[in-house]
Amino acid sequence: MSFRDDFLRRLPALNEDEFEAAALALFRHQVAHCPPYAEYLAQLGRNPATVARLTDIPFLPIEFFKTHEVRTEPATWEAQELFLSSGTTLQQRSRHLVRDPALYRENAARIFEQSYGPLPGWTFLALLPSYLEQGHSSLVAMVDYFARQSGQTQPAFFLYDHAALRAALAEAKQTPGRRVMLIGVSYALLDFAAEAGPAPELQGLTVLETGGMKGRRREMIREELHVELQQAFGPAGIHSEYGMTELLSQAYSLGDGRFHCPAPLRVLLRDPSDPFSIGSRGDGAINVIDLANIDSCAFIETKDLARMHPDGSFEVLGRMDNSDVRGCNQLV
């Protein structure tokens, strides 16, 4: 059995105590078989043999996904799917070449169900206009898969047709045994809320915002965004998703502003002025480990700022200066 097959076989049952050993094994595999990652470490002068702990692992700057094909064992496979980051026409978009589309969808579903229960218990409705228009969105692929696996009868996506979305919400709320989740990019949820007001069909939903104003509205901190959304959707906490094109896993905040990492995901913090100073407490810039990213690179240095809490949960505080406004849940 290959390293890849054995690693993926064990991944769904991975527990917290096994995470570090699994991450170090994947690091050794990727530094040997992911050419951009190996080249980056060579340029740093880092000897992989000296990496003995999680905090020793060098993280690949996320910008590499704009300039390189970040693939592990690239000679052995061809991409079956392409995910592109969101961005303006003037920005170069990150490219994530996906070897196994089913791995992404099944991993995302497993993570969702750990937080929210079985997919068939939900109806998913989505306002993701910029992602639909730009194409090649991992978020759209995920929501589409969730909706199909749920067995719902309503269509999942509503581009700008707010009247049709309101009708679908009203219908979905009448379906016995199902909860309703409205997933939306921030500016689209705000536009919908402003038009619909505190209408009855907007109450009692689970609202999951994925961040991002995409230049359509002024940027807000998350607390301000959630307060404004609650004026239309009711007093219940607004949920959030933390994910990005370059990853295969997501973290969710269940209404309290704190994200919790699922089994394949771990967030470490670095000093924004020193990319090699790694810790797990206080405030800093996010380094993320995604063990499901076995075919790309599992160790990514992002441009997001966060606050880590003692229980391992984290809050996203915003973006580092001079970084693109992009991806899911990037609030300035």
C-alpha positions, 0 to 999 in steps of 0.5 A: 500500500502506498504512503498516500493510500495508507495515510488517507485510510487512517485519516478519518479516525485520527485523534488529537494525540496522533496529529503531530506524528501524522503531520511529521510523517506527511511533512517528510513525504511532501518535502521529498515529493512536492517540488515547490515545497522542497525548493522553498526549504532549500532556499531557506537553507532548512534541513528537513532532518532537523524537523522533529516537532510540529513547531519546527515545520516550515510553512509554504507562503500561500502566494506559491499557489499563484506562481507554482503548481503546488502538487505532491508526486506530480508525475503520477497524476493529472488534475481532475478538478481546478479550484481558483481563489476569488479575486478581482480581474486585476489580481492573479488567482491562486490555483489548487489542482485537485487529484481526487474531487471525491476526497475534497467533498467527502472530507468536507461532508465529514467535517460538516456533519461533526458540527451540524449532524447528518446532511439529510437533516438539512436544506441548503440555500446559498447566496454566492454570486461572485463565486458562481460568476467567477467559476472554479469555486471550491465553496460552490462545489462543497455547497452543491455536494451538500445539497445533493447529499441532503436529498433536498427538493429546492434548488441550492443557488440563487444568484440575485433573485431574492424573491425566489430565495424568500419563497424557497426559504418559506417552503423549506421551513415547512418541510418536516424534520429538516433544518434550513441553512442559508450560506452566503458571502457577506455582501450578498447576505447584507444585500438580501437582509436590507431588501427583505427586512425582518420578514417571517421567512428569515427567522429561525434559520441557521445563517452561515457567512463565509466572509468577503465584501469583494469590493461591493461594500465597505469592510467590517469587523466580524462583530459589526457584520453579525450585529447587522445580520441579526437585525434581519435574521433574528437574535441567534448567533450568526455562524461562520466558515473558515476555509480557502481555495488552497485547503481541503478542510474547513473550520466552523464557528457555531455562532460565538465567533470562535472557530474550532478545528476538525481532526485534519486541521490545526492552526498555529500562530506566528509573529507577523514580523517573524515568519519562523516564530511559531506558537499556539497562544495569543495573537498572530498570523495563521499557519495552517496544517491541513492533513487532507491536503496530501496531494498539494501542500499541507503546511501553508502560511496564510495572510490571516490574523487570529487570536488563539484561545486556551481551548484551541479555538481561534478568532479571525481578526483580519488580514495582514497589511498589503495582502489581497482581500480574497477567499472565504472569511477574510474580514478586514 
